[in-house]
């Protein structure tokens, strides 16, 4: 069997101390509260982000319709109304899903 030199011994001792420190310091972590609450909070956060995107689209669509009325451009007006409709649908996506599911 080969003997270790001083440098290898230092590294081994350091490694052993680090492993013992990490394994002795482990504490069990228990989730607090109901896991369904966490899922509901995440769902509310995501639907809040979706609502913000819908509001931005809604505002952009209103501006587009206003500009099309000023310039008398029917294709821009149609795109504006489609953007407004899409913004309304995205803004109220959670409520629409609740109506479909019945919850």
MOPAC internal coordinates of N, CA, C and O (Angstrom, degrees):
PM7 1SCF
backbone

  N    0.0000 0     0.00 0     0.00 0    0    0    0
  C    1.4491 1     0.00 0     0.00 0    1    0    0
  C    1.5217 1   108.90 1     0.00 0    2    1    0
  O    1.2310 1   121.61 1   -41.51 1    3    2    1
  N    1.3308 1   114.52 1   138.49 1    3    2    1
  C    1.4540 1   120.58 1  -175.52 1    5    3    2
  C    1.5237 1   110.44 1   -82.80 1    6    5    3
  O    1.2310 1   120.45 1   -41.05 1    7    6    5
  N    1.3201 1   116.75 1   138.95 1    7    6    5
  C    1.4716 1   121.80 1   177.61 1    9    7    6
  C    1.5224 1   109.88 1   -81.73 1   10    9    7
  O    1.2310 1   120.86 1   -34.43 1   11   10    9
  N    1.3250 1   115.96 1   145.57 1   11   10    9
  C    1.4528 1   120.47 1   176.73 1   13   11   10
  C    1.5112 1   109.99 1   -85.83 1   14   13   11
  O    1.2310 1   121.09 1   -35.08 1   15   14   13
  N    1.3232 1   115.52 1   144.92 1   15   14   13
  C    1.4568 1   118.21 1   173.59 1   17   15   14
  C    1.5251 1   109.01 1   -85.22 1   18   17   15
  O    1.2310 1   120.19 1    -1.46 1   19   18   17
  N    1.3241 1   117.24 1   178.54 1   19   18   17
  C    1.4699 1   120.99 1  -174.21 1   21   19   18
  C    1.5326 1   111.66 1   -65.77 1   22   21   19
  O    1.2310 1   120.52 1   142.41 1   23   22   21
  N    1.3184 1   116.62 1   -37.59 1   23   22   21
  C    1.4587 1   120.25 1  -178.80 1   25   23   22
  C    1.5325 1   111.24 1   -65.97 1   26   25   23
  O    1.2310 1   120.06 1   136.54 1   27   26   25
  N    1.3148 1   117.48 1   -43.46 1   27   26   25
  C    1.4558 1   121.62 1   178.56 1   29   27   26
  C    1.5186 1   110.92 1   -65.15 1   30   29   27
  O    1.2310 1   120.64 1   140.56 1   31   30   29
  N    1.3252 1   116.39 1   -39.44 1   31   30   29
  C    1.4659 1   120.85 1   178.38 1   33   31   30
  C    1.5229 1   110.73 1   -63.06 1   34   33   31
  O    1.2310 1   120.11 1   138.01 1   35   34   33
  N    1.3426 1   117.39 1   -41.99 1   35   34   33
  C    1.4750 1   120.95 1   178.45 1   37   35   34
  C    1.5274 1   110.62 1   -61.80 1   38   37   35
  O    1.2310 1   120.77 1   134.50 1   39   38   37
  N    1.3344 1   116.14 1   -45.50 1   39   38   37
  C    1.4613 1   119.64 1   179.55 1   41   39   38
  C    1.5221 1   111.48 1   -63.27 1   42   41   39
  O    1.2310 1   120.08 1   140.56 1   43   42   41
  N    1.3262 1   117.46 1   -39.44 1   43   42   41
  C    1.4650 1   120.62 1   179.75 1   45   43   42
  C    1.5236 1   110.72 1   -66.24 1   46   45   43
  O    1.2310 1   120.16 1   136.64 1   47   46   45
  N    1.3240 1   117.30 1   -43.36 1   47   46   45
  C    1.4695 1   120.59 1   179.32 1   49   47   46
  C    1.5250 1   109.81 1   -63.83 1   50   49   47
  O    1.2310 1   120.62 1   135.96 1   51   50   49
  N    1.3358 1   116.42 1   -44.04 1   51   50   49
  C    1.4615 1   119.91 1   177.87 1   53   51   50
  C    1.5322 1   110.71 1   -59.64 1   54   53   51
  O    1.2310 1   120.32 1   135.05 1   55   54   53
  N    1.3200 1   116.98 1   -44.95 1   55   54   53
  C    1.4589 1   122.26 1   179.08 1   57   55   54
  C    1.5272 1   111.05 1   -61.56 1   58   57   55
  O    1.2310 1   120.14 1   135.15 1   59   58   57
  N    1.3404 1   117.34 1   -44.85 1   59   58   57
  C    1.4614 1   121.15 1  -179.21 1   61   59   58
  C    1.5250 1   110.91 1   -64.77 1   62   61   59
  O    1.2310 1   120.20 1   139.24 1   63   62   61
  N    1.3259 1   117.22 1   -40.76 1   63   62   61
  C    1.4691 1   120.70 1   179.17 1   65   63   62
  C    1.5344 1   110.07 1   -65.43 1   66   65   63
  O    1.2310 1   120.37 1   138.58 1   67   66   65
  N    1.3241 1   116.89 1   -41.42 1   67   66   65
  C    1.4672 1   119.29 1   179.67 1   69   67   66
  C    1.5333 1   111.22 1   -65.08 1   70   69   67
  O    1.2310 1   120.29 1   138.66 1   71   70   69
  N    1.3155 1   117.05 1   -41.34 1   71   70   69
  C    1.4678 1   120.04 1   178.48 1   73   71   70
  C    1.5219 1   110.44 1   -64.08 1   74   73   71
  O    1.2310 1   120.05 1   137.02 1   75   74   73
  N    1.2978 1   117.52 1   -42.98 1   75   74   73
  C    1.4715 1   120.22 1   179.34 1   77   75   74
  C    1.5254 1   110.60 1   -66.28 1   78   77   75
  O    1.2310 1   120.17 1   140.56 1   79   78   77
  N    1.3255 1   117.28 1   -39.44 1   79   78   77
  C    1.4632 1   120.13 1   179.49 1   81   79   78
  C    1.5245 1   110.63 1   -64.14 1   82   81   79
  O    1.2310 1   120.76 1   135.56 1   83   82   81
  N    1.3078 1   116.15 1   -44.44 1   83   82   81
  C    1.4576 1   119.38 1  -179.24 1   85   83   82
  C    1.5241 1   112.35 1   -68.57 1   86   85   83
  O    1.2310 1   120.25 1   143.97 1   87   86   85
  N    1.3196 1   117.13 1   -36.03 1   87   86   85
  C    1.4604 1   118.81 1  -178.09 1   89   87   86
  C    1.5298 1   111.90 1   -79.53 1   90   89   87
  O    1.2310 1   119.73 1   150.78 1   91   90   89
  N    1.3234 1   118.12 1   -29.22 1   91   90   89
  C    1.4618 1   120.28 1   178.87 1   93   91   90
  C    1.5248 1   111.49 1   -78.83 1   94   93   91
  O    1.2310 1   119.91 1   155.42 1   95   94   93
  N    1.3027 1   117.79 1   -24.58 1   95   94   93
  C    1.4535 1   121.01 1  -176.20 1   97   95   94
  C    1.5065 1   113.83 1   -89.74 1   98   97   95
  O    1.2310 1   119.59 1  -172.45 1   99   98   97
  N    1.3183 1   118.39 1     7.55 1   99   98   97
  C    1.4605 1   120.97 1  -178.00 1  101   99   98
  C    1.5226 1   109.16 1   -77.84 1  102  101   99
  O    1.2310 1   121.36 1   -53.45 1  103  102  101
  N    1.3258 1   115.01 1   126.55 1  103  102  101
  C    1.4603 1   120.92 1   177.37 1  105  103  102
  C    1.5265 1   108.75 1  -115.99 1  106  105  103
  O    1.2310 1   120.42 1   -40.84 1  107  106  105
  N    1.3038 1   116.80 1   139.16 1  107  106  105
  C    1.4625 1   117.67 1   176.68 1  109  107  106
  C    1.5304 1   110.21 1   -69.38 1  110  109  107
  O    1.2310 1   120.76 1   -41.30 1  111  110  109
  N    1.2991 1   116.15 1   138.70 1  111  110  109
  C    1.4578 1   121.75 1   179.83 1  113  111  110
  C    1.5209 1   107.30 1  -114.64 1  114  113  111
  O    1.2310 1   121.40 1   -54.17 1  115  114  113
  N    1.3117 1   114.92 1   125.83 1  115  114  113
  C    1.4566 1   120.33 1  -179.83 1  117  115  114
  C    1.5196 1   108.79 1  -111.32 1  118  117  115
  O    1.2310 1   120.44 1   -44.39 1  119  118  117
  N    1.3135 1   116.77 1   135.61 1  119  118  117
  C    1.4552 1   120.78 1   178.92 1  121  119  118
  C    1.5210 1   108.99 1   -69.72 1  122  121  119
  O    1.2310 1   121.83 1   -43.56 1  123  122  121
  N    1.3229 1   114.10 1   136.44 1  123  122  121
  C    1.4529 1   118.49 1  -178.84 1  125  123  122
  C    1.5239 1   109.38 1   -98.20 1  126  125  123
  O    1.2310 1   120.90 1   -44.38 1  127  126  125
  N    1.2898 1   115.88 1   135.62 1  127  126  125
  C    1.4520 1   120.53 1   176.24 1  129  127  126
  C    1.5171 1   112.96 1    84.75 1  130  129  127
  O    1.2310 1   122.39 1     8.38 1  131  130  129
  N    1.3049 1   113.02 1  -171.62 1  131  130  129
  C    1.4627 1   121.49 1  -177.02 1  133  131  130
  C    1.5266 1   109.60 1   -85.12 1  134  133  131
  O    1.2310 1   119.34 1   -48.67 1  135  134  133
  N    1.3276 1   118.86 1   131.33 1  135  134  133
  C    1.4665 1   119.41 1   178.71 1  137  135  134
  C    1.5246 1   113.01 1   -64.29 1  138  137  135
  O    1.2310 1   120.43 1   154.90 1  139  138  137
  N    1.3240 1   116.77 1   -25.10 1  139  138  137
  C    1.4615 1   120.10 1   178.18 1  141  139  138
  C    1.5253 1   110.96 1   -66.37 1  142  141  139
  O    1.2310 1   120.47 1   148.80 1  143  142  141
  N    1.3302 1   116.71 1   -31.20 1  143  142  141
  C    1.4631 1   120.76 1   177.31 1  145  143  142
  C    1.5253 1   110.73 1   -64.66 1  146  145  143
  O    1.2310 1   120.62 1   140.37 1  147  146  145
  N    1.3273 1   116.42 1   -39.63 1  147  146  145
  C    1.4658 1   120.58 1   178.75 1  149  147  146
  C    1.5228 1   110.20 1   -63.53 1  150  149  147
  O    1.2310 1   120.51 1   136.33 1  151  150  149
  N    1.3243 1   116.64 1   -43.67 1  151  150  149
  C    1.4674 1   120.72 1   179.42 1  153  151  150
  C    1.5236 1   110.56 1   -64.52 1  154  153  151
  O    1.2310 1   120.06 1   139.49 1  155  154  153
  N    1.3163 1   117.49 1   -40.51 1  155  154  153
  C    1.4630 1   121.02 1   178.63 1  157  155  154
  C    1.5240 1   111.35 1   -65.52 1  158  157  155
  O    1.2310 1   120.51 1   140.66 1  159  158  157
  N    1.3376 1   116.63 1   -39.34 1  159  158  157
  C    1.4593 1   119.57 1   177.68 1  161  159  158
  C    1.5203 1   111.14 1   -64.29 1  162  161  159
  O    1.2310 1   120.35 1   138.21 1  163  162  161
  N    1.3302 1   116.93 1   -41.79 1  163  162  161
  C    1.4615 1   120.73 1   177.73 1  165  163  162
  C    1.5257 1   110.54 1   -64.27 1  166  165  163
  O    1.2310 1   120.56 1   138.59 1  167  166  165
  N    1.3135 1   116.53 1   -41.41 1  167  166  165
  C    1.4636 1   121.10 1   178.32 1  169  167  166
  C    1.5273 1   110.75 1   -62.08 1  170  169  167
  O    1.2310 1   120.45 1   136.22 1  171  170  169
  N    1.3267 1   116.74 1   -43.78 1  171  170  169
  C    1.4700 1   120.19 1   178.37 1  173  171  170
  C    1.5273 1   111.18 1   -62.96 1  174  173  171
  O    1.2310 1   120.34 1   140.89 1  175  174  173
  N    1.3361 1   116.96 1   -39.11 1  175  174  173
  C    1.4590 1   120.85 1   178.97 1  177  175  174
  C    1.5263 1   110.97 1   -64.49 1  178  177  175
  O    1.2310 1   120.29 1   134.41 1  179  178  177
  N    1.3225 1   117.05 1   -45.59 1  179  178  177
  C    1.4676 1   120.85 1  -179.11 1  181  179  178
  C    1.5247 1   110.44 1   -65.74 1  182  181  179
  O    1.2310 1   120.21 1   137.42 1  183  182  181
  N    1.3278 1   117.20 1   -42.58 1  183  182  181
  C    1.4617 1   118.84 1   178.44 1  185  183  182
  C    1.5226 1   111.24 1   -67.62 1  186  185  183
  O    1.2310 1   119.69 1   151.68 1  187  186  185
  N    1.3296 1   118.19 1   -28.32 1  187  186  185
  C    1.4638 1   120.67 1   173.77 1  189  187  186
  C    1.5190 1   111.62 1   -64.91 1  190  189  187
  O    1.2310 1   121.04 1   138.66 1  191  190  189
  N    1.3471 1   115.62 1   -41.34 1  191  190  189
  C    1.4652 1   119.23 1   176.51 1  193  191  190
  C    1.5290 1   111.22 1   -64.69 1  194  193  191
  O    1.2310 1   120.74 1   138.52 1  195  194  193
  N    1.3282 1   116.18 1   -41.48 1  195  194  193
  C    1.4656 1   120.25 1   178.64 1  197  195  194
  C    1.5241 1   110.16 1   -63.55 1  198  197  195
  O    1.2310 1   120.41 1   140.65 1  199  198  197
  N    1.3298 1   116.83 1   -39.35 1  199  198  197
  C    1.4642 1   120.94 1   178.45 1  201  199  198
  C    1.5242 1   110.71 1   -63.15 1  202  201  199
  O    1.2310 1   120.30 1   140.90 1  203  202  201
  N    1.3416 1   117.03 1   -39.10 1  203  202  201
  C    1.4646 1   120.42 1   179.05 1  205  203  202
  C    1.5330 1   110.61 1   -64.13 1  206  205  203
  O    1.2310 1   120.21 1   137.32 1  207  206  205
  N    1.3217 1   117.21 1   -42.68 1  207  206  205
  C    1.4663 1   120.59 1   177.79 1  209  207  206
  C    1.5303 1   109.80 1   -63.27 1  210  209  207
  O    1.2310 1   120.05 1   139.75 1  211  210  209
  N    1.3217 1   117.51 1   -40.25 1  211  210  209
  C    1.4592 1   121.17 1   178.30 1  213  211  210
  C    1.5161 1   112.31 1   -63.28 1  214  213  211
  O    1.2310 1   120.43 1   141.12 1  215  214  213
  N    1.3295 1   116.79 1   -38.88 1  215  214  213
  C    1.4651 1   120.49 1   178.03 1  217  215  214
  C    1.5279 1   111.02 1   -66.23 1  218  217  215
  O    1.2310 1   120.59 1   141.10 1  219  218  217
  N    1.3304 1   116.48 1   -38.90 1  219  218  217
  C    1.4657 1   119.96 1   177.76 1  221  219  218
  C    1.5320 1   110.02 1   -63.50 1  222  221  219
  O    1.2310 1   120.72 1   134.81 1  223  222  221
  N    1.3318 1   116.22 1   -45.19 1  223  222  221
  C    1.4745 1   119.53 1   177.73 1  225  223  222
  C    1.5293 1   111.46 1   -63.23 1  226  225  223
  O    1.2310 1   120.52 1   141.07 1  227  226  225
  N    1.3022 1   116.60 1   -38.93 1  227  226  225
  C    1.4570 1   120.80 1   178.95 1  229  227  226
  C    1.5326 1   110.56 1   -62.36 1  230  229  227
  O    1.2310 1   120.50 1   134.11 1  231  230  229
  N    1.3148 1   116.65 1   -45.89 1  231  230  229
  C    1.4632 1   120.39 1   177.98 1  233  231  230
  C    1.5209 1   111.89 1   -63.51 1  234  233  231
  O    1.2310 1   120.28 1   137.83 1  235  234  233
  N    1.3349 1   117.07 1   -42.17 1  235  234  233
  C    1.4582 1   120.58 1   178.28 1  237  235  234
  C    1.5250 1   111.04 1   -63.10 1  238  237  235
  O    1.2310 1   120.34 1   140.72 1  239  238  237
  N    1.3302 1   116.96 1   -39.28 1  239  238  237
  C    1.4646 1   120.64 1   178.93 1  241  239  238
  C    1.5153 1   112.22 1   -65.28 1  242  241  239
  O    1.2310 1   120.57 1   140.27 1  243  242  241
  N    1.3324 1   116.52 1   -39.73 1  243  242  241
  C    1.4725 1   119.84 1   178.45 1  245  243  242
  C    1.5236 1   110.33 1   -64.07 1  246  245  243
  O    1.2310 1   120.50 1   137.28 1  247  246  245
  N    1.3432 1   116.65 1   -42.72 1  247  246  245
  C    1.4626 1   120.26 1   177.61 1  249  247  246
  C    1.5243 1   110.42 1   -62.81 1  250  249  247
  O    1.2310 1   120.37 1   139.48 1  251  250  249
  N    1.3154 1   116.91 1   -40.52 1  251  250  249
  C    1.4634 1   121.16 1  -179.54 1  253  251  250
  C    1.5291 1   110.90 1   -65.01 1  254  253  251
  O    1.2310 1   120.12 1   139.19 1  255  254  253
  N    1.3210 1   117.37 1   -40.81 1  255  254  253
  C    1.4677 1   120.71 1   177.67 1  257  255  254
  C    1.5271 1   109.80 1   -65.36 1  258  257  255
  O    1.2310 1   120.51 1   137.87 1  259  258  257
  N    1.3286 1   116.63 1   -42.13 1  259  258  257
  C    1.4712 1   119.83 1   178.62 1  261  259  258
  C    1.5134 1   112.46 1   -62.03 1  262  261  259
  O    1.2310 1   120.38 1   137.39 1  263  262  261
  N    1.3209 1   116.88 1   -42.61 1  263  262  261
  C    1.4657 1   119.81 1   178.24 1  265  263  262
  C    1.5262 1   111.29 1   -67.43 1  266  265  263
  O    1.2310 1   120.08 1   145.53 1  267  266  265
  N    1.3317 1   117.45 1   -34.47 1  267  266  265
  C    1.4664 1   119.56 1  -179.99 1  269  267  266
  C    1.5272 1   111.00 1   -70.39 1  270  269  267
  O    1.2310 1   120.04 1   146.93 1  271  270  269
  N    1.3359 1   117.52 1   -33.07 1  271  270  269
  C    1.4619 1   119.82 1   176.78 1  273  271  270
  C    1.5252 1   110.78 1   -67.31 1  274  273  271
  O    1.2310 1   120.84 1   145.43 1  275  274  273
  N    1.3370 1   116.00 1   -34.57 1  275  274  273
  C    1.4558 1   119.90 1   179.52 1  277  275  274
  C    1.5292 1   111.49 1   -72.08 1  278  277  275
  O    1.2310 1   120.46 1   140.92 1  279  278  277
  N    1.3392 1   116.73 1   -39.08 1  279  278  277
  C    1.4599 1   120.00 1  -176.02 1  281  279  278
  C    1.5301 1   112.94 1   -94.46 1  282  281  279
  O    1.2310 1   119.36 1   178.58 1  283  282  281
  N    1.3130 1   118.83 1    -1.42 1  283  282  281
  C    1.4631 1   124.15 1   179.96 1  285  283  282
  C    1.5328 1   111.80 1    56.06 1  286  285  283
  O    1.2310 1   120.85 1  -133.98 1  287  286  285
  N    1.3366 1   115.98 1    46.02 1  287  286  285
  C    1.4723 1   121.17 1  -179.24 1  289  287  286
  C    1.5258 1   108.43 1  -108.35 1  290  289  287
  O    1.2310 1   119.94 1   -73.49 1  291  290  289
  N    1.3546 1   117.72 1   106.51 1  291  290  289
  C    1.4726 1   119.59 1  -176.39 1  293  291  290
  C    1.5286 1   113.79 1   -66.31 1  294  293  291
  O    1.2310 1   119.33 1   145.88 1  295  294  293
  N    1.3347 1   118.88 1   -34.12 1  295  294  293
  C    1.4651 1   119.14 1  -179.18 1  297  295  294
  C    1.5375 1   110.66 1   -70.12 1  298  297  295
  O    1.2310 1   120.47 1   143.36 1  299  298  297
  N    1.3246 1   116.71 1   -36.64 1  299  298  297
  C    1.4670 1   119.32 1   176.82 1  301  299  298
  C    1.5284 1   110.10 1   -68.63 1  302  301  299
  O    1.2310 1   120.54 1   145.72 1  303  302  301
  N    1.3223 1   116.56 1   -34.28 1  303  302  301
  C    1.4632 1   120.93 1   178.18 1  305  303  302
  C    1.5283 1   110.32 1   -65.70 1  306  305  303
  O    1.2310 1   120.78 1   138.05 1  307  306  305
  N    1.3299 1   116.12 1   -41.95 1  307  306  305
  C    1.4714 1   119.91 1   178.44 1  309  307  306
  C    1.5240 1   110.33 1   -64.68 1  310  309  307
  O    1.2310 1   120.22 1   136.27 1  311  310  309
  N    1.3303 1   117.18 1   -43.73 1  311  310  309
  C    1.4682 1   120.16 1   177.01 1  313  311  310
  C    1.5249 1   111.43 1   -62.66 1  314  313  311
  O    1.2310 1   120.59 1   142.67 1  315  314  313
  N    1.3256 1   116.48 1   -37.33 1  315  314  313
  C    1.4578 1   120.42 1   178.15 1  317  315  314
  C    1.5166 1   112.34 1   -64.09 1  318  317  315
  O    1.2310 1   120.73 1   135.69 1  319  318  317
  N    1.3402 1   116.22 1   -44.31 1  319  318  317
  C    1.4590 1   119.39 1   178.78 1  321  319  318
  C    1.5283 1   111.48 1   -66.77 1  322  321  319
  O    1.2310 1   120.39 1   143.54 1  323  322  321
  N    1.3469 1   116.86 1   -36.46 1  323  322  321
  C    1.4705 1   119.04 1   175.86 1  325  323  322
  C    1.5220 1   111.29 1   -65.14 1  326  325  323
  O    1.2310 1   120.49 1   141.22 1  327  326  325
  N    1.3359 1   116.68 1   -38.78 1  327  326  325
  C    1.4688 1   120.25 1   178.01 1  329  327  326
  C    1.5205 1   110.79 1   -66.56 1  330  329  327
  O    1.2310 1   120.42 1   140.03 1  331  330  329
  N    1.3305 1   116.81 1   -39.97 1  331  330  329
  C    1.4770 1   120.22 1   176.78 1  333  331  330
  C    1.5281 1   110.02 1   -62.37 1  334  333  331
  O    1.2310 1   120.42 1   134.70 1  335  334  333
  N    1.3331 1   116.81 1   -45.30 1  335  334  333
  C    1.4667 1   120.11 1   179.96 1  337  335  334
  C    1.5310 1   110.80 1   -62.83 1  338  337  335
  O    1.2310 1   120.32 1   136.46 1  339  338  337
  N    1.3310 1   116.99 1   -43.54 1  339  338  337
  C    1.4670 1   119.82 1   177.39 1  341  339  338
  C    1.5157 1   112.28 1   -63.85 1  342  341  339
  O    1.2310 1   120.31 1   140.87 1  343  342  341
  N    1.3272 1   117.02 1   -39.13 1  343  342  341
  C    1.4627 1   120.58 1   177.38 1  345  343  342
  C    1.5196 1   112.22 1   -63.58 1  346  345  343
  O    1.2310 1   120.58 1   140.45 1  347  346  345
  N    1.3313 1   116.50 1   -39.55 1  347  346  345
  C    1.4753 1   120.00 1   177.75 1  349  347  346
  C    1.5268 1   110.19 1   -65.03 1  350  349  347
  O    1.2310 1   120.63 1   136.34 1  351  350  349
  N    1.3311 1   116.40 1   -43.66 1  351  350  349
  C    1.4723 1   119.62 1  -179.40 1  353  351  350
  C    1.5241 1   110.52 1   -64.35 1  354  353  351
  O    1.2310 1   120.18 1   136.98 1  355  354  353
  N    1.3399 1   117.26 1   -43.02 1  355  354  353
  C    1.4644 1   119.82 1  -179.41 1  357  355  354
  C    1.5258 1   110.68 1   -69.02 1  358  357  355
  O    1.2310 1   120.21 1   141.00 1  359  358  357
  N    1.3357 1   117.20 1   -39.00 1  359  358  357
  C    1.4641 1   120.06 1  -179.57 1  361  359  358
  C    1.5216 1   111.63 1   -62.07 1  362  361  359
  O    1.2310 1   120.46 1   139.87 1  363  362  361
  N    1.3093 1   116.73 1   -40.13 1  363  362  361
  C    1.4622 1   120.51 1  -177.45 1  365  363  362
  C    1.5277 1   112.18 1  -103.77 1  366  365  363
  O    1.2310 1   120.26 1  -148.97 1  367  366  365
  N    1.3312 1   117.12 1    31.03 1  367  366  365
  C    1.4711 1   121.15 1  -177.83 1  369  367  366
  C    1.5234 1   112.13 1   -62.25 1  370  369  367
  O    1.2310 1   120.21 1   138.69 1  371  370  369
  N    1.3309 1   117.21 1   -41.31 1  371  370  369
  C    1.4706 1   119.75 1  -178.21 1  373  371  370
  C    1.5201 1   110.90 1   -64.68 1  374  373  371
  O    1.2310 1   120.79 1   136.59 1  375  374  373
  N    1.3351 1   116.09 1   -43.41 1  375  374  373
  C    1.4579 1   119.50 1   179.71 1  377  375  374
  C    1.5296 1   111.33 1   -66.44 1  378  377  375
  O    1.2310 1   120.57 1   141.85 1  379  378  377
  N    1.3284 1   116.52 1   -38.15 1  379  378  377
  C    1.4634 1   120.37 1   178.09 1  381  379  378
  C    1.5252 1   110.38 1   -64.48 1  382  381  379
  O    1.2310 1   120.41 1   136.44 1  383  382  381
  N    1.3414 1   116.82 1   -43.56 1  383  382  381
  C    1.4608 1   119.87 1   177.67 1  385  383  382
  C    1.5250 1   111.63 1   -63.26 1  386  385  383
  O    1.2310 1   120.21 1   140.72 1  387  386  385
  N    1.3217 1   117.20 1   -39.28 1  387  386  385
  C    1.4718 1   120.56 1   178.07 1  389  387  386
  C    1.5387 1   110.48 1   -64.36 1  390  389  387
  O    1.2310 1   120.07 1   143.39 1  391  390  389
  N    1.3414 1   117.48 1   -36.61 1  391  390  389
  C    1.4679 1   119.84 1   177.51 1  393  391  390
  C    1.5251 1   110.64 1   -67.60 1  394  393  391
  O    1.2310 1   120.50 1   140.13 1  395  394  393
  N    1.3398 1   116.65 1   -39.87 1  395  394  393
  C    1.4658 1   120.10 1  -178.63 1  397  395  394
  C    1.5173 1   110.37 1   -68.00 1  398  397  395
  O    1.2310 1   120.42 1   134.08 1  399  398  397
  N    1.3390 1   116.80 1   -45.92 1  399  398  397
  C    1.4656 1   121.09 1  -177.32 1  401  399  398
  C    1.5227 1   110.38 1   -73.38 1  402  401  399
  O    1.2310 1   120.46 1   146.88 1  403  402  401
  N    1.3303 1   116.73 1   -33.12 1  403  402  401
  C    1.4613 1   119.78 1  -179.58 1  405  403  402
  C    1.5208 1   112.35 1    92.06 1  406  405  403
  O    1.2310 1   120.35 1  -158.31 1  407  406  405
  N    1.3203 1   116.94 1    21.69 1  407  406  405
  C    1.4668 1   120.14 1  -178.83 1  409  407  406
  C    1.4298 1   109.91 1  -103.82 1  410  409  407
  O    1.2310 1   120.10 1   180.00 1  411  410  409

